[in-house]
């Protein structure tokens, strides 16, 4: 792929690669305990797709993936965050075009949700409940990767 995130991939007849970024947004449970890990992860519900996923979105021209991930978290959840470890990159196809989504674990640092056209609700769930609610298997893989890098304290 060229250095331009909006440019075509090598030999890709379908056109440019769709570049996006997002976070597994998390917070400690209020009492620091809970089922399993003592943390909750944030899932967004997108009415357009009827799915539950992690906050993510397309990169703007010349935007760095981490900056896009933090921006998308704020836009979709109303929460500021502190990015942490990098998580696996997801690769899949949307409408015949390859899509690449870079992910980070990010701890929520404050904010509040307001419904909008793109996201009509968020859920803060324990990891096991989130695993059951996530729509796409690729998001379940992100959750598993997040749990592998979750800070101990």
C-alpha positions in Angstrom: 0.0 0.0 0.0 1.2 3.5 -0.7 2.1 5.9 2.1 -1.2 7.7 1.5 -3.9 6.1 3.6 -6.5 7.1 1.1 -4.6 5.8 -1.9 -5.1 2.4 -3.6 -3.5 -0.8 -2.3 -1.1 -2.6 -4.5 -3.0 -4.1 -7.4 -6.3 -3.6 -5.7 -8.9 -3.3 -8.5 -11.7 -2.4 -6.0 -10.3 1.0 -5.3 -8.8 2.6 -2.2 -8.5 0.9 1.1 -11.0 2.3 3.7 -8.9 3.4 6.7 -10.5 3.6 10.1 -9.5 3.6 13.8 -11.2 3.0 17.1 -10.8 2.0 20.7 -11.9 -0.6 23.2 -13.0 2.1 25.7 -12.9 0.9 29.3 -13.3 2.0 32.8 -12.9 0.5 36.3 -16.2 -0.5 37.9 -17.2 2.0 40.6 -16.1 -0.2 43.4 -13.1 -1.7 41.5 -14.6 -5.1 41.5 -17.0 -6.9 39.2 -17.5 -10.2 37.4 -14.1 -11.3 36.2 -11.9 -8.2 35.8 -13.4 -5.3 37.7 -13.7 -3.3 34.5 -16.5 -2.4 32.1 -16.1 -1.8 28.3 -18.2 0.6 26.3 -20.3 -0.7 23.4 -22.0 1.6 20.9 -25.3 0.9 19.2 -25.5 2.1 15.7 -29.1 2.2 14.6 -28.2 2.3 10.9 -26.7 -1.2 11.2 -28.6 -2.4 14.3 -25.3 -3.6 15.8 -23.2 -3.3 18.9 -19.5 -2.6 18.4 -16.6 -0.5 19.7 -16.4 3.2 18.8 -14.6 3.6 15.6 -14.7 5.6 12.4 -13.0 6.6 9.2 -9.8 8.7 9.2 -10.0 12.2 7.8 -7.5 13.2 5.1 -4.0 13.2 6.6 -5.2 12.2 10.1 -3.1 9.8 12.1 -4.9 6.6 13.2 -4.5 7.3 16.9 -5.8 10.8 16.6 -8.8 9.5 14.7 -9.5 6.8 17.3 -9.5 9.3 20.1 -11.7 11.7 18.1 -14.2 8.9 17.2 -14.4 7.8 20.9 -15.4 11.4 21.9 -17.8 11.8 18.9 -19.6 8.5 19.4 -19.5 8.2 23.3 -19.1 11.7 24.6 -16.1 10.4 26.7 -12.5 11.6 26.7 -10.0 8.8 26.9 -6.3 8.0 27.6 -5.0 5.7 24.9 -3.1 2.7 26.1 -1.7 -0.4 24.4 -2.2 -1.0 20.7 -4.6 -3.8 19.8 -4.6 -6.0 16.7 -5.6 -4.3 13.4 -8.8 -5.6 11.8 -8.9 -6.4 8.1 -12.2 -7.1 6.3 -14.2 -6.2 3.2 -17.1 -3.7 3.1 -19.1 -3.4 -0.1 -16.2 -5.0 -2.1 -13.5 -2.7 -0.7 -10.9 -3.7 1.8 -11.1 -2.0 5.2 -8.3 -1.7 7.7 -9.2 -0.6 11.3 -6.4 0.2 13.8 -7.4 -0.2 17.5 -6.1 0.8 20.9 -7.2 0.1 24.4 -8.3 3.4 25.9 -9.3 4.2 29.5 -12.3 6.6 29.8 -11.2 9.8 31.7 -14.6 11.6 31.8 -17.5 12.7 29.8 -21.1 11.9 29.3 -23.1 10.4 26.4 -25.6 12.2 24.3 -27.5 10.3 21.6 -26.8 11.4 18.0 -27.6 10.3 14.5 -24.8 7.7 14.4 -25.0 6.3 17.9 -28.3 6.2 19.7 -27.0 4.5 22.9 -24.0 3.1 24.7 -23.7 0.3 27.1 -21.1 -0.2 29.8 -20.8 -3.9 30.3 -18.5 -6.4 32.1 -16.4 -8.2 29.5 -18.4 -11.4 29.5 -21.6 -9.5 29.0 -20.0 -7.5 26.2 -18.7 -10.6 24.5 -22.3 -11.9 24.4 -23.6 -8.6 23.1 -21.0 -7.7 20.4 -22.4 -8.3 16.9 -19.2 -9.1 14.9 -16.7 -11.9 15.7 -13.9 -9.5 14.8 -15.0 -7.3 17.7 -15.0 -10.3 20.1 -11.4 -10.8 19.0 -10.6 -7.2 19.9 -12.2 -7.7 23.4 -10.0 -10.8 23.9 -6.9 -8.9 22.9 -7.9 -6.1 25.2 -8.3 -8.5 28.2 -4.8 -9.8 27.4 -3.2 -6.3 27.8 -5.5 -5.0 30.6 -3.5 -3.3 33.3 -3.5 -5.2 36.6 -4.0 -2.2 38.9 
